[in-house]
Amino acid sequence: MRKYHIWQLSTAILLAIFIILSFDLITNRIEEIQGHAWDFVYYQDIAQNGLAGNNHLVSPYAYRYLTMLIARWLMLSLQLSMATAFKYLTYFGAFFQLMGIYALSRELKFRHTTSLALMLVIAFSLFHIKFLLFDMYRPDHLAYPLLILALIAFLRRKYVLCALISAIGLQMREMLIIPPAICLFYLLLDWRENKSDAKIYLQASAILIITALAVILPRKLIPVVFTQQHLDPLNDPKSILILLSNPLNLKRNINIFFALSAYALPLWLITTRTRIAETWQRIKPLQPALIIYTILMLFLTMYGGADIDRFVTYLFIPLILFVGHIINNHAHPLETIFMLIATLLFNKILLPFPIWDFYAYLDFYGGYGDRVNDETLKRFGEILSFILIAILWRQALQPNAKKQDRLQP
């Protein structure tokens, strides 16, 4: 039995390595074209000059310093170029992320084959692996896997450990605020059952202190010269008006809807009302966590910057939960195969980023800021086309699909 588990783990490791190496071969690099100066230049600055004495730090990039300081440490200790240091971090982060997805899937009791399929689902999303190979100077390399680790700790009811992992992740991405919030809610549920349990009070206090320090200290100790954060009352009190203006920005809302629809394409391709309803019942103990996670992510997306398409990728946890249950309990194997192929094609995994044309680059995926044009409509059409084909494919497989559903527990 032990050898069987080792074989399963070995398969997952080999798949992760294959994904990373094959994606690396077909992905161009952002630095191949000179003259572009997007937000990655602020991350490069931290890696090059550190935080101490750096008088050109900018919010929010300065508060996502940890990945950059790790790259700086690699540069100084191993005498590496910046590009090489970030390349090592990219490979490590991608492997850590993919294996984390496998570990989380097994933690959720999904089959080995389902867990491998979920690794591919997330890998075939444009921004989890391919984009980070294209633009290596990002904080997300370690933020994704740390989010997974934090949620595994939550599933095992190790709430303080979850908060500690999230505190580290908060030095990379703001989305790591979500796991501690979920832990606090579940401690509240425990408190309603047993209000005299001192352990609940101690855990809740520890989580609040750890999380507050992780959020507040960087913003108090790291001086920034200006802010590019959309909602940043600390450095730009007038930005509080965005609380009203962003929800009223129709074009931005269209792109949020597009980004959510596009990212959840794997789910749309294999779901039915019956499957969703049954899945929702299966995950009943996790329903509050899923609701809190989704609401907080939608809030962060609404008031984040222009990279809406990348923000929504942090909804990969709900995506894993729903797609995993449907693959595990309902979907015909040929449905899953079609879903993976369609996801790969829709996300343009096999194509280079058109970095040579600024506007083509913005429209490559869609969902950027409030940029809505004919390409946006075309991408919506692609989503609907893939969904229609999936429905027809499911109907063609329906006798077998029904049999598959009956065979599942």
C-alpha positions in Angstrom: 0.0 0.0 0.0 2.9 2.4 0.9 4.4 1.8 -2.6 1.1 2.7 -4.2 1.1 6.0 -2.4 4.7 6.7 -3.4 3.8 5.9 -7.0 0.9 8.4 -6.8 3.1 11.1 -5.3 5.8 10.4 -8.0 3.2 10.8 -10.7 2.1 14.1 -9.3 5.8 15.3 -9.1 6.5 14.2 -12.7 3.4 16.0 -13.9 4.3 19.2 -12.1 7.9 19.1 -13.6 6.5 18.3 -17.1 4.0 21.3 -16.9 6.7 23.7 -15.8 9.4 22.7 -18.3 6.9 22.4 -21.2 5.4 25.8 -20.4 8.8 27.3 -20.1 9.7 26.2 -23.6 6.6 27.8 -25.2 6.5 31.0 -23.1 8.3 34.2 -24.2 9.8 36.7 -21.6 8.6 40.2 -20.8 12.2 41.5 -21.0 12.6 40.5 -24.6 11.1 43.8 -25.6 12.8 46.9 -24.1 11.0 50.0 -22.9 8.1 48.5 -21.1 7.7 49.9 -17.6 4.7 48.4 -15.8 4.5 47.7 -12.1 7.1 45.0 -12.2 9.8 47.7 -12.3 8.9 48.5 -8.6 9.4 44.9 -7.7 12.7 44.9 -9.5 13.7 48.0 -7.6 13.1 46.2 -4.2 15.1 43.2 -5.4 18.0 45.4 -6.6 18.1 48.0 -3.7 16.2 46.4 -0.8 14.0 48.4 1.6 16.5 50.1 3.9 17.5 53.5 2.5 15.4 53.0 -0.6 13.8 56.4 -1.3 11.6 55.3 -4.2 9.3 52.8 -2.7 5.7 52.8 -3.9 2.5 51.5 -2.4 1.2 48.7 -2.7 4.3 47.1 -4.2 6.5 47.9 -1.2 4.2 46.0 1.1 4.6 42.9 -1.0 8.3 42.9 -0.4 9.1 39.4 0.8 9.4 37.6 -2.5 11.6 40.4 -3.7 13.9 40.2 -0.7 14.2 36.4 -1.2 15.3 37.1 -4.8 17.7 39.7 -3.5 19.2 37.2 -1.0 19.7 34.7 -3.9 21.3 37.4 -5.9 23.8 38.4 -3.2 24.5 35.0 -1.7 24.8 33.0 -4.9 26.1 35.9 -7.1 23.2 35.5 -9.5 21.8 38.0 -11.9 18.3 39.4 -11.1 16.8 37.4 -14.0 18.4 34.1 -12.8 17.3 34.7 -9.2 13.7 35.3 -10.2 13.8 32.3 -12.6 14.8 30.0 -9.7 12.0 31.5 -7.6 9.5 31.1 -10.5 10.4 27.4 -10.9 10.2 26.7 -7.2 7.0 28.6 -6.8 5.3 26.9 -9.7 6.3 23.5 -8.4 5.3 24.3 -4.9 1.9 25.6 -6.2 1.2 22.6 -8.3 2.1 20.1 -5.6 0.1 22.2 -3.1 -2.9 21.8 -5.4 -2.4 18.0 -5.4 -2.0 18.0 -1.6 -5.1 20.1 -1.1 -7.1 17.8 -3.5 -6.1 14.7 -1.5 -6.9 16.6 1.7 -10.4 17.0 0.3 -10.5 13.2 -0.4 -10.4 13.5 -4.1 -9.1 10.5 -6.1 -5.5 10.5 -7.4 -6.7 11.0 -11.0 -9.0 13.8 -10.0 -6.1 15.5 -8.2 -3.9 15.3 -11.3 -6.8 16.7 -13.4 -7.1 19.7 -11.0 -3.3 20.3 -11.3 -3.9 20.7 -15.1 -7.1 22.8 -14.6 -5.1 25.4 -12.6 -2.0 25.1 -14.8 -4.1 25.8 -17.9 -5.4 29.0 -16.4 -3.2 31.7 -18.1 -1.9 33.4 -14.9 -1.0 30.7 -12.5 2.1 29.3 -14.3 2.4 30.7 -17.9 2.1 34.4 -16.9 4.6 34.0 -14.1 7.1 32.4 -16.4 6.5 35.4 -18.8 6.8 38.1 -16.1 8.9 36.6 -13.3 9.2 39.8 -11.3 6.0 39.2 -9.3 5.1 38.4 -5.7 2.7 35.7 -6.5 5.2 32.8 -6.9 5.0 32.0 -3.2 1.6 33.6 -2.4 -0.4 30.9 -4.2 1.3 28.0 -2.4 1.2 29.7 1.0 -2.5 30.3 0.5 -2.9 26.6 -0.1 -0.9 25.7 2.9 -2.9 28.0 5.1 -6.1 26.5 4.0 -4.8 22.9 4.6 -4.0 24.1 8.1 -7.6 25.4 8.4 -9.1 22.1 7.2 -7.1 20.4 9.9 -8.4 22.9 12.4 -4.9 24.3 13.1 -6.2 27.8 13.2 -3.2 29.6 14.7 -0.8 27.8 12.3 -3.1 29.0 9.5 -2.8 32.5 10.8 1.0 32.3 11.0 1.3 31.0 7.4 -1.1 33.7 6.2 1.0 36.3 8.0 4.0 35.3 5.9 1.8 35.3 2.8 0.5 38.8 3.6 4.0 40.1 2.9 3.4 38.9 -0.7 -0.3 39.4 -1.4 -3.3 40.9 0.4 -5.4 37.9 -0.5 -3.8 36.0 2.4 -6.1 38.0 4.7 -8.8 35.5 3.8 -7.8 32.3 5.7 -7.5 34.1 9.1 -11.0 35.6 8.6 -12.4 32.1 7.9 -10.7 30.7 11.0 -12.2 33.5 13.1 -15.7 32.7 11.8 -15.3 29.0 12.6 -14.0 29.8 16.1 -17.2 32.0 16.5 -19.3 28.9 15.6 -17.3 26.9 18.2 -17.9 29.7 20.8 -21.6 29.5 20.3 -21.5 25.9 21.2 -19.2 26.2 24.1 -18.8 29.8 25.5 -16.7 28.7 28.4 -13.9 27.1 26.4 -10.8 29.2 27.1 -8.9 27.7 24.2 -11.3 29.4 21.8 -10.5 32.8 23.3 -6.8 32.2 23.2 -6.9 31.0 19.6 -9.0 34.0 18.4 -6.8 36.4 20.2 -3.7 34.9 18.7 -5.1 35.0 15.2 -6.2 38.7 15.6 -2.8 39.8 16.9 -0.8 37.8 14.3 -2.9 39.1 11.5 -3.1 42.7 12.7 0.7 42.8 13.1 1.2 41.3 9.6 -1.0 44.0 8.0 -0.1 47.1 10.1 3.7 46.8 10.7 4.8 46.9 7.1 2.5 49.9 6.5 4.0 51.7 9.5 7.6 50.8 9.0 8.1 50.9 5.2 8.1 54.5 3.9 6.6 55.0 0.5 7.0 58.1 -1.7 3.6 57.8 -3.3 0.8 55.3 -3.9 -0.6 53.5 -7.0 -3.1 51.5 -4.9 -6.7 52.2 -5.9 -8.0 52.2 -2.4 -5.3 53.5 0.0 -6.7 55.8 2.7 -3.4 55.5 4.6 -1.4 57.2 1.8 -4.2 58.9 -0.1 -7.2 59.8 2.0 -9.1 60.9 -1.2 -9.0 57.4 -2.5 -11.8 56.5 -0.1 -14.2 57.9 -2.8 -13.4 54.7 -4.8 -15.7 52.9 -2.4 -18.5 54.7 -4.3 -17.1 55.1 -7.8 -15.8 51.6 -8.5 -19.2 49.9 -8.1 -20.7 52.5 -10.4 -18.0 52.0 -13.1 -20.0 50.0 -15.7 -17.0 49.1 -17.9 -15.0 47.9 -14.9 -17.9 45.8 -13.8 -18.2 44.3 -17.2 -14.6 43.2 -17.0 -15.0 41.8 -13.5 -17.9 39.7 -14.8 -15.8 38.7 -17.8 -12.8 37.8 -15.6 -15.0 35.7 -13.3 -16.7 34.0 -16.2 -13.5 33.3 -18.0 -11.6 32.0 -14.9 -14.5 29.7 -14.0 -14.8 28.3 -17.5 -13.6 24.8 -16.4 -16.6 24.7 -14.0 -19.1 25.9 -16.7 -17.9 23.2 -19.0 -18.8 20.2 -16.7 -21.5 21.6 -14.5 -25.3 21.1 -14.5 -27.9 22.4 -12.0 -28.1 18.9 -10.5 -24.3 18.6 -10.2 -24.0 22.0 -8.5 -26.8 21.3 -6.1 -25.3 17.9 -5.1 -21.9 19.4 -4.8 -23.2 22.2 -2.6 -24.7 19.5 -0.2 -21.5 17.5 -0.2 -19.5 20.4 1.0 -22.0 21.5 3.7 -19.3 21.8 6.5 -17.3 24.1 4.2 -20.2 26.3 3.0 -19.5 29.2 5.4 -15.8 29.1 4.4 -16.6 29.2 0.8 -19.0 32.1 1.2 -16.5 34.1 3.2 -13.7 33.4 0.8 -15.7 34.4 -2.2 -17.1 37.6 -0.7 -13.7 38.8 0.4 -12.2 38.0 -2.9 -14.9 39.9 -4.8 -14.3 42.8 -2.5 -10.6 42.8 -3.1 -11.2 42.5 -6.8 -13.7 45.4 -6.9 -11.3 47.7 -5.1 -8.0 46.4 -6.5 -6.2 47.8 -9.5 -6.6 47.3 -13.2 -5.3 43.7 -13.4 -8.7 42.2 -12.7 -7.9 39.1 -14.8 -5.0 38.3 -12.4 -6.9 39.1 -9.2 -9.7 36.6 -9.8 -7.2 33.8 -10.1 -7.1 33.7 -6.3 -10.6 32.2 -6.6 -8.8 29.0 -7.5 -9.7 27.5 -4.1 -13.5 27.5 -4.8 -12.8 26.4 -8.3 -10.8 23.4 -7.1 -13.6 22.5 -4.6 -16.4 22.6 -7.2 -14.6 21.2 -10.2 -12.9 18.5 -8.1 -16.2 17.3 -6.7 -17.9 17.2 -10.1 -15.0 15.3 -11.7 -14.8 13.0 -8.7 -18.5 12.1 -8.5 -20.2 13.0 -11.8 -18.3 13.9 -14.9 -17.6 11.3 -17.6 -13.8 11.0 -18.3 -14.4 12.3 -21.8 -16.1 15.4 -20.4 -13.1 16.1 -18.2 -10.8 15.7 -21.2 -12.8 18.1 -23.3 -12.9 20.6 -20.4 -9.1 20.5 -20.1 -8.6 20.9 -23.9 -11.1 23.8 -24.0 -9.4 25.5 -21.0 -6.0 25.2 -22.6 -7.3 26.7 -25.9 -9.3 29.5 -24.3 -6.4 30.6 -22.1 -4.0 30.7 -25.1 -1.5 28.6 -23.3 0.3 27.6 -26.6 0.6 31.2 -27.8 3.2 33.8 -27.0 2.3 37.0 -25.2 2.1 39.8 -27.8 4.4 42.0 -25.9 5.5 43.8 -29.1 2.1 45.5 -29.3 0.9 47.2 -26.1 -2.8 47.2 -27.0 -2.7 43.6 -28.3 -1.1 42.6 -25.0 -3.9 44.3 -23.0 -6.5 42.4 -25.1 -4.7 39.1 -25.2 -6.8 37.7 -22.4 -9.2 40.5 -21.6 -10.6 41.9 -18.4 -8.1 44.7 -17.9 -9.3 47.7 -15.9 -12.2 49.4 -17.7 -11.0 48.5 -21.2 -14.0 47.2 -23.0 -14.0 46.8 -26.8 -14.7 44.4 -29.7 -12.1 41.9 -28.3 -14.1 41.8 -25.0 -17.2 40.8 -27.0 -15.2 38.2 -28.9 -13.9 36.7 -25.7 -17.4 36.5 -24.3 -18.4 34.7 -27.5 -15.6 32.2 -27.1 -16.8 31.4 -23.5 -20.4 30.8 -24.8 -19.2 28.8 -27.7 -17.2 26.4 -25.5 -20.1 26.1 -23.1 -22.5 25.2 -26.0 -20.0 22.6 -27.3 -19.7 21.2 -23.8 -23.5 20.8 -23.5 -23.7 19.0 -26.9 -20.8 16.8 -25.9 -22.4 15.9 -22.6 -25.6 15.1 -24.3 -23.8 12.8 -26.7 -22.2 11.1 -23.7 -25.4 11.2 -21.7 -26.1 7.5 -21.4 -22.6 6.9 -20.3 -22.6 10.0 -18.1 -25.7 8.9 -16.3 -24.1 5.5 -15.7 -21.0 7.2 -14.4 -23.1 9.3 -11.9 -24.9 6.1 -10.7 -21.6 4.4 -10.0 -20.4 7.1 -7.7 -21.1 7.0 -4.0 
